[in-house]
Amino acid sequence: MSIRIRLTAWYTGILAVTLILFSASIYGFVRYNTYQEVKNRLEDQANRIISSQGFSITQGLDLTLNPKQAERLEYVQLYAQIHNYVNGFTRYSQNMLDQQMEFPIPDPQTIPEQIVFQNVTLEDNSFLMCQVPVYLNNNLIAILQLAAYTGAEDRLMERMKSVLIFGFFITIVIASTLGLFLARKSMTPIEKVIQAANGIQTGNDLSVRIDYDGPNDEIGQLIGTVNGMLSRTEGFYNELDDAYKAQRRFVSDASHELRTPLTTIRGNVDLLKKIWSDGDAGHLHLDEDSLKKFSIEAVDDIAGESQRMSRLVNDLLSLARADAGHTLSKEPLALSTLIEEVVRRAQFLPRQVDWVQGDLDAVQDASVLGSKDYLQQMLFIFIENAFKYTSEGSVMMDAVRSGDQVGIRIVDTGIGMDRSEVPLIFERFYRADPSRGVTQGTGLGLSIAQWIIDEHDGSVEVMTKLGVGTTFIIWLPATFNALPE
């Protein structure tokens, strides 16, 4: 059973119970007041009749009405009957004699001492009768039965009952119809939510949103929440899809980078194995010096490719730590001491251009909270990258200050990059130059540098021009004059 049907059933049931209680209350109130008025009239007339009569213990009570009383009973349509238990005679009012009516006489043993009202039906005519016992010296001598015709009151109550029952069913039908309509209308936004969810479940379109132009009530808030959830889900899905594509590209590139040195190592090993096997050296016409020279060259190739593989594995290990959420151990560091050590060691790196130390006054008295080894590794990545892609000119390193941040600037006069490639250079295995495979490297350095910068709450700024050179500025939050001398 759907929610709208259940809501309609609940609304209808509650309305039905309310109408039943209300109708019963109205009916009972009207019935009580209608018949109570008749009872009051009967009791008043009965007391007047008895008080106007004479009675004795020996003769009992005989009904004698004066003309005024008889006319009054006729006028108010009351019928009087008195049974005398002393002599057994029964007297009737004139209207009862005219209509030949007679009320049943009760057994004196069953007559209560107080006034009793009861409904009597004679020849399909309904009466409300008041029975008043007459006592003298604690002896029952007579009983007065005064009745009023209640046909009009009965018809009124029957009509009222019919109106209430008919109105009850009409109201229930109208309320059920309107309730179902309103429930269906109120559930329409929920159906849209279900359709959107089913569309997402059966398809791949996460851009579906639920259109709603109603008030900002509970339904509107629900739809807003669902739309927000869909937006977040779409964002998570896109991020996951991008991460999956990046992972596939990463695995493919890593496999390619590892396959090249492995192929070289395997080829040299097979060649060494072949020339050092019995008889193969003579077959190749190699003398001892040539054999030694050839073997040394092969071993050098194997050693070089092994070092390349080792660097690649170390880089992959650093990225794996980054992906696993590895946090660095940090401590306050004097930035000037760290920079001076990097500048000194950088002059011994393989290079074809001049290594220039610029103005480093900006790092004086500056300290950072970080890891010395990782910060040096990050700077050497940028410096080695500058040496690698600069064939003439120079590579310079200096420092600038902006507010509470220190910028370490590395400027080269190398091949530069196109501006469209700048957002991609920090991706894994990406290289901006077209000589990929010729220039040595794994394409992971800048990705590792970006991770180290992020771990130190820093940022990197890139300015480049194709054929002119590239400038990297690594911004790090710093404090000044915080370390003791």
C-alpha angles and dihedrals in degrees: 000000000000123000094247092055091047091048090049091049091050093047092047093046093050091047091048093052090046092049092047092052092044094047092046090050093049093045093048093047094050093043093049094049093043097052094035089062090053091048092051091051092048094048092048093050092045092054091049093050094048093046090053095051131086120224140170139190092249101042100028117205127316121194110243116166123190117227093260093054092046091050091049093051090050091049096051092038096241123155120208129198127173123191116199109214091190098062098011094239123141124208125200135197116249094253090055090051091048092052094036092236126161129181120215112261113230125228109261090227091062098044113110119220095241131065113283129199122203139164116247129187120204119179092339091310118121123220135180106220130199115205114200116183116213116216130187119185088348090304122122106233103162147353126223115211111192116178136184125206107244100183092116092049092047092050090048092052092046091051091047091050091050092048092050094047093045091046089048094056094041090050092048092050093048093043092048092050094047091042092053090047093049092043091051091047092048091047094051093089089049089053088053089053090051092048091049091048091048090048090053091045095051097037143033099242107115093168091083113122131183115246112221128164099169130109123298094256128130091293092048091049090048092052091046090052092048092049090050090049090050090051092051091045090051090049092048091047093050091047090048091047091049090047091050092050090046090050092051090048090046093052091046093049093044090051090050093048092048095044095059097058091038090054091050093047093047092048093051092045091051090048092049090047090051099048093044094050117104112279097002095097091054090046089056091048093234120157121212095266093048091046091051093047092048092049093049091052091050092048090049089053091049092048092048093049090045090054089048090051091047091053090048092050091048090050091048089049091053091050091047089055089050092050090048091056095252111179124210126237105242134195135167109281132189102238095204093058091048093049093047091053091050092049091050095048094042092067089067094056119107108269145149099207139058120282108220126192110212132192108314098172090113091072095052112118089004122130132184134198104237152096115292096207095049094044090052090046090052093050093047089052091058093042095048089046090053092049091047096055099035115084098169137016120033147295116229133191124197139144138239133189130221118176109303093345132088121210121207107203125202114188126186135178094218135125095298125201141257112262091238089063096056096087090052102049093086092056117105117269092002119136124184097207120082091229094082109157091026099065109065118244143088101246091237101098099089091045089056091045091052091052092050091049091050091049088056093049090246136128139217129227122202127200118175144156126194112255093005107070146262134265123202121191115191110201118203129179108245143178124218130223089359099123122073118248 
